[in-house]
């Protein structure tokens, strides 16, 4: 989560122009999952949990980081 948040906030600080964005800069929504959660395979970890967290981050306002466990609770 810390690494993902560092990446997201660093990208935002650089304020790279993006004319098609509602914020006018490039932003990042990041979904995070880890092996300590109960996943049956690496495919489930990345293909389901991290993807689910990514879509939760987008749903909750974009330009944010969400963990897989948080995404499932939302």
NORMOKA-V502542 format. One record per residue. N is the residue number from 1. SS is DSSP state (~ for helix, > for strand, _ for the rest). D_LAST is the distance of its C-alpha to the last C-alpha in whole Angstrom. Layout:
n = (N;N)
ss = (SS;SS)
d_last = (D_LAST;D_LAST)
//
This chain:
n = (1;2;3;4;5;6;7;8;9;10;11;12;13;14;15;16;17;18;19;20;21;22;23;24;25;26;27;28;29;30;31;32;33;34;35;36;37;38;39;40;41;42;43;44;45;46;47;48;49;50;51;52;53;54;55;56;57;58;59;60;61;62;63;64;65;66;67;68;69;70;71;72;73;74)
ss = (_;~;~;~;~;~;~;~;~;~;~;~;~;~;_;_;>;_;_;_;_;_;_;_;>;_;_;_;_;>;>;>;_;_;_;_;_;_;_;_;_;~;~;~;~;~;~;~;~;~;~;~;~;~;~;~;~;~;~;_;_;_;_;_;>;>;>;~;~;~;~;~;~;_)
d_last = (17;21;22;20;19;23;23;21;23;26;26;25;28;30;30;31;31;30;31;29;26;25;25;28;27;26;22;20;16;16;13;15;15;18;20;20;17;18;19;22;23;23;22;19;18;19;19;15;13;14;14;11;10;12;11;8;10;12;10;9;13;15;17;15;14;10;11;10;9;6;5;6;4;0)
//
